[in-house]
Amino acid sequence: MNAQPDRVPSVQDDPMLARARDLAAGALFCALGITVPILFHVMGVGRVFLPMHLPLLLGGLFLSPGMALLAGCATPWASMLFTGMPPLPMAIIMSAELAVLSGSASLGRRAGLPLWAAVWTAIALRVLVTFVLTTALARVLNLPPAGVGLASVAAGLPGIILQAVLVPASAYPFFMRRPAQRP
């Protein structure tokens, strides 16, 4: 006879459970990536504070790299479908930006970077992608490439600062409370 009571399987025991948890968490961060910008836009500070970036950067710290990439890439399209924002040209750029932001945060945590380093590295890579994409777009539109690239990055500086401070501070308690669940 079995003397031990039935135990609930954990994420570490069951790979299917881990994938289901990752999928559910990815959907949650995607949904937050749609709703948080609505709140920021109601207050009139949407573009300046990059509100879609906040939940997806946070999600990158908790999701697997593949799910983080998927959530980052899909969220602007889902938001455009449900809310009409961001408009089409911006959705393409944001899809690449957010995939890099979320995916690199996840990869940074998987590589064992400290929380703050994973966040700051992801932000730096996202800024690089933004600069490259907006510079390329400026060339197509016969605009000054470097000026457009720098203006695009500079317009998001308040959001970058908010991300660099708020996301590690928000994630820290979760990683300290459950060290066995670290990605």
N, C-alpha and C positions, 0 to 999 in steps of 0.2 A: 504494500500500500504506500502511496505517496504521502509523506509527512509534511511536505511543503505545500502551502496554499498556492492556487493558481496565481501566477503573477502576470501583470499586464506587460506585453512586450514593449520595449523602449525603441526609440529611433535607432540606437546603435545596434540592436538585435535584428531588426528587420529592414532590409533595403527598400522594400516596397513602401513601408511606413515612412521612411526617410524621404522618398520621392514624393509621396502624397503630402507630407508636411511642407516640403519645399515648394510644391505647386500651389498649395493653399496660401503659403506666406507670399509667394510671388504675386498671386492674385490680389492679396490684401495690399501689398505695396503699390501695385498698379492702380487699384481703386483709390488709394490715398493720393497717388500722383494725379488723379483726375479731380478729386474733391478739394484738396488743399489749395490748388490754384484758384478755384472758384472763390474760396474765402478771401484770398489775397486780393483778387480782382474786385471783389465787393468793396474792400477797403481802399481801392485805387492804387495799390502798390505791387501789382502783379509782375510786371516786366522787370522792375528794379531788383526785386528780391529772389527771382528765379524759383518760384514756389514748387514747380514740378520736380526740381532737382533735389529738394530736401528729402521727401520720402524715398526716392529711388537711391540716393546715396546711403541713407540709413538702411534700406533694404539690401544694398550690396554687402553690408557688413554681416548680414544674417543668412543670405541666400547662397546657394551653390553658384559657381561662376556662370554656368550655362543658364540657370534660371535668372540670375542677375542681368545677364546680357539680354535675354528674352524680354524681361520686364522693362528694362530701359529702352529697348527698341520699340516695343509694342505700345507703351503708355501714350506717347504723343499721338499715335494713330487712333487709339481708343478714345482719347480725349477729343480729338478732332471729330470723330464720329458722333460722340454723345453731346459735346458742347459747342462744336464749331471752332474751338481754339486748341492749338495754335493753327493759324491759316496754313494752307498747303506749302508754300515755299519754306516756311519756318518749321513745319512738321518734319520735313526731310532732314534739316540740319539738327533739330532737337533729337530726332531718333538716333542719329549717330552719336551726338554728344552724350545722351543719357545712357546709351549702351556702353560707351567707354567709361563713363562715370561710375555706373553701378557695377559693371564687370570688373574694372580695375580695383575697386574697393574690395570686392569679393576675393579677387586673386591676391591682393595685398594681405588680407586676413589669412587666407590659406597658406601664404608664404611665411606666416608668423610675424608679420610687421605689427608693431604696437598699433593700437586703435587710432591714435592721432596721426601716425605716419601713413596708415592705409588711407585715411580720409584725405589728408593733404596731398598725397601722391595722386589719388584719383581726381582731385580737383585740378591739380596741375596738368594732368593728361587731358582732362576735359577742356581746359582753357586752350591747350595746344590744338586740339581738334577744332574748337570753335574758330580759332585764328586761321587755321589752314582752310577750313571750309568757307568762311566768309571772305577770305582773300581770293580764293578761287572763284567764288560767285561774283565778287567785285570785278575781276578780270573779264568775266563773261558780259557783265553789264557796262563795261568801259568806265568803271569808277576807279579811283585811286586805291589799289589793293591794300597797301600797308595801312592807309588811313582807315579804311572800312574795317579791316581786321582788328586794329587797335581800338577803334570806337566800339565795336561789338563786345570786346572783352571788357573795356572800361565801363560800358553801360551796366554790366552785371557785377561790378565790384561790391556793392552793398550785399548782394546775394552770396557772393563768394565768401565774404567775411562772415555772414550769417551761417553758411554751411560749415566753415572751418571751426567755428566755435560751438554752434548748437548741436550738430550731428555727433561729434565725439562725446559731448556732455550728455546727450540723450541716450547714447548706446552704452556708455560706461557702466551704469548700474546693472544692465542685463548681463554683461560679460562678467562682472564681479559676483553676481548672485549665483550664476550657473556655470562655473568654469568647465564642467564636463560637456556642456553643450556648445562650446566654442567651435566655429567652423574650421 
